[in-house]
Amino acid sequence: MITINRIRQLRLSQNMKQIDLCKRIGVTQGALSGWENEKFEPDISSLKKMSEIFSVSVDYILGIDNDPEPVIQIKKGIKIPVLGRVQAGIPVEAVEDIIDYEEIPQEMARNGEYFALEVRGDSMLPKFTEGDVVIVRKQCDVESGDIAIVRVNGDDATMKKLVKHSNGISLVPLNPSFEPMFYTNEEVHSLPIDVAGRVVELRAKF
């Protein structure tokens, strides 16, 4: 049996009306009133919902545990596929089979569609090294100066800093040993060259 009207105490501690708690749990006001008056106990599903709402354990609600310390809610991440390896050097065909998975926060996943790619080559040293994984937000355009995944000739993919000019674009390696690749506006459309996404995070592999 629930002790000392603990549900009522928790509700009042947050200045919450019965009707408001009922809406969040998905029960009738009569059911909640019965719980608070200790006429009967809530079902396990409702207990779990109240545990999340009040940030306490189910045992605390039931009076089994007297420690009101909040329960730490661990948010699960969202897994995204590592689709293939992107050459950080001369453009090579991006193999779009899944070779691994990476996890991103739920908050990030709500802001767009993401995938991951593994870096190969040394043209993006010292920031990006072979074996690193980059998290990429799918988008068809980027700001000048962004690190982008760019498809050349439709199928080939390369990771470079993309710099925009009035007469074309440059794909710029970070490694000074490599030369930038310049494409005119006409070549951008004729080859074609298109942006597959913007690199938003580096996950270095040690």
ROZA-800306 format. One line per field, with one value per residue (C-alpha): residue number from 1; residue in one letter; x, y, z. Coordinates in steps of 0.05 Angstrom, whole numbers, always signed. Layout:
<rs>
i	(NUM/...)
aa	(A/...)
c1	(X/...)
c2	(Y/...)
c3	(Z/...)
</rs>
This chain:
<rs>
i	(1/2/3/4/5/6/7/8/9/10/11/12/13/14/15/16/17/18/19/20/21/22/23/24/25/26/27/28/29/30/31/32/33/34/35/36/37/38/39/40/41/42/43/44/45/46/47/48/49/50/51/52/53/54/55/56/57/58/59/60/61/62/63/64/65/66/67/68/69/70/71/72/73/74/75/76/77/78/79/80/81/82/83/84/85/86/87/88/89/90/91/92/93/94/95/96/97/98/99/100/101/102/103/104/105/106/107/108/109/110/111/112/113/114/115/116/117/118/119/120/121/122/123/124/125/126/127/128/129/130/131/132/133/134/135/136/137/138/139/140/141/142/143/144/145/146/147/148/149/150/151/152/153/154/155/156/157/158/159/160/161/162/163/164/165/166/167/168/169/170/171/172/173/174/175/176/177/178/179/180/181/182/183/184/185/186/187/188/189/190/191/192/193/194/195/196/197/198/199/200/201/202/203/204/205/206)
aa	(M/I/T/I/N/R/I/R/Q/L/R/L/S/Q/N/M/K/Q/I/D/L/C/K/R/I/G/V/T/Q/G/A/L/S/G/W/E/N/E/K/F/E/P/D/I/S/S/L/K/K/M/S/E/I/F/S/V/S/V/D/Y/I/L/G/I/D/N/D/P/E/P/V/I/Q/I/K/K/G/I/K/I/P/V/L/G/R/V/Q/A/G/I/P/V/E/A/V/E/D/I/I/D/Y/E/E/I/P/Q/E/M/A/R/N/G/E/Y/F/A/L/E/V/R/G/D/S/M/L/P/K/F/T/E/G/D/V/V/I/V/R/K/Q/C/D/V/E/S/G/D/I/A/I/V/R/V/N/G/D/D/A/T/M/K/K/L/V/K/H/S/N/G/I/S/L/V/P/L/N/P/S/F/E/P/M/F/Y/T/N/E/E/V/H/S/L/P/I/D/V/A/G/R/V/V/E/L/R/A/K/F)
c1	(+0/+25/+45/+33/+1/+69/+40/+1/+63/+103/+48/+40/+115/+114/+50/+16/-60/-91/-118/-49/-16/-73/-60/+14/+2/-59/-108/-174/-178/-217/-160/-109/-154/-158/-82/-74/-127/-93/-154/-113/-44/-27/-6/+68/+63/+35/+87/+143/+113/+108/+179/+202/+157/+180/+252/+247/+249/+186/+207/+204/+134/+113/+144/+195/+253/+255/+311/+280/+344/+328/+339/+390/+356/+404/+385/+399/+437/+417/+460/+480/+515/+587/+571/+640/+709/+722/+789/+824/+867/+854/+778/+758/+691/+652/+631/+563/+558/+553/+620/+605/+559/+569/+523/+500/+457/+381/+383/+431/+389/+328/+363/+376/+398/+468/+517/+589/+650/+719/+778/+834/+895/+935/+913/+873/+930/+941/+868/+842/+883/+872/+823/+787/+711/+674/+601/+568/+502/+468/+459/+466/+504/+554/+584/+650/+705/+666/+695/+650/+639/+638/+621/+661/+634/+572/+602/+670/+674/+727/+732/+760/+751/+704/+719/+671/+694/+654/+678/+678/+698/+763/+770/+826/+867/+892/+958/+1002/+1037/+974/+949/+878/+832/+795/+732/+698/+623/+615/+653/+611/+550/+579/+620/+578/+605/+555/+558/+537/+542/+580/+628/+603/+645/+711/+719/+793/+817/+878)
c2	(+0/+70/+107/+179/+201/+206/+217/+277/+304/+299/+331/+389/+399/+418/+460/+412/+404/+335/+346/+365/+302/+260/+287/+271/+201/+186/+167/+194/+243/+190/+141/+192/+211/+138/+132/+194/+171/+103/+65/+27/+27/+51/+2/-6/+35/+95/+87/+90/+153/+187/+165/+203/+263/+272/+247/+197/+121/+78/+51/+121/+132/+65/+83/+26/+75/+139/+171/+225/+236/+245/+186/+202/+193/+164/+185/+135/+159/+148/+101/+124/+82/+90/+84/+78/+108/+177/+189/+249/+258/+242/+231/+158/+124/+124/+54/+62/-4/-2/-17/+5/+48/+111/+141/+214/+249/+251/+327/+326/+274/+318/+373/+336/+271/+246/+193/+177/+165/+138/+180/+152/+187/+246/+307/+333/+328/+350/+355/+291/+228/+160/+118/+177/+179/+243/+256/+287/+325/+312/+377/+399/+464/+491/+558/+577/+551/+491/+421/+384/+317/+331/+284/+293/+262/+241/+180/+199/+230/+272/+310/+380/+451/+481/+553/+591/+641/+684/+640/+571/+532/+505/+440/+456/+404/+423/+390/+441/+385/+378/+428/+456/+432/+488/+478/+531/+544/+509/+447/+446/+435/+393/+341/+350/+368/+367/+371/+308/+339/+381/+352/+372/+328/+291/+227/+214/+142/+132)
c3	(+0/-16/+47/+70/+5/-28/-98/-71/-37/-101/-142/-94/-89/-162/-156/-203/-206/-208/-278/-304/-276/-303/-373/-369/-344/-386/-331/-304/-246/-208/-214/-189/-131/-112/-111/-69/-19/-15/-40/-91/-123/-193/-246/-262/-326/-289/-234/-286/-317/-249/-234/-296/-283/-211/-221/-164/-162/-164/-96/-67/-95/-63/+4/-1/-5/+36/-5/-49/-89/-163/-209/-263/-329/-380/-450/-504/-564/-637/-678/-747/-800/-822/-896/-925/-927/-954/-984/-953/-1014/-1087/-1096/-1095/-1101/-1036/-1019/-987/-950/-874/-842/-771/-728/-688/-636/-634/-582/-592/-592/-652/-689/-684/-722/-786/-819/-805/-827/-812/-855/-841/-864/-907/-934/-906/-946/-886/-836/-782/-762/-794/-795/-827/-787/-757/-763/-782/-767/-827/-831/-897/-936/-1007/-993/-943/-924/-955/-909/-883/-884/-933/-964/-1039/-1095/-1159/-1224/-1186/-1151/-1126/-1056/-1022/-956/-964/-941/-992/-1011/-1056/-1109/-1157/-1215/-1182/-1120/-1091/-1053/-1005/-967/-898/-911/-946/-985/-1027/-1078/-1077/-1133/-1169/-1209/-1251/-1244/-1311/-1286/-1222/-1265/-1321/-1282/-1236/-1168/-1110/-1035/-997/-928/-878/-827/-758/-712/-712/-672/-671/-665/-622)
</rs>
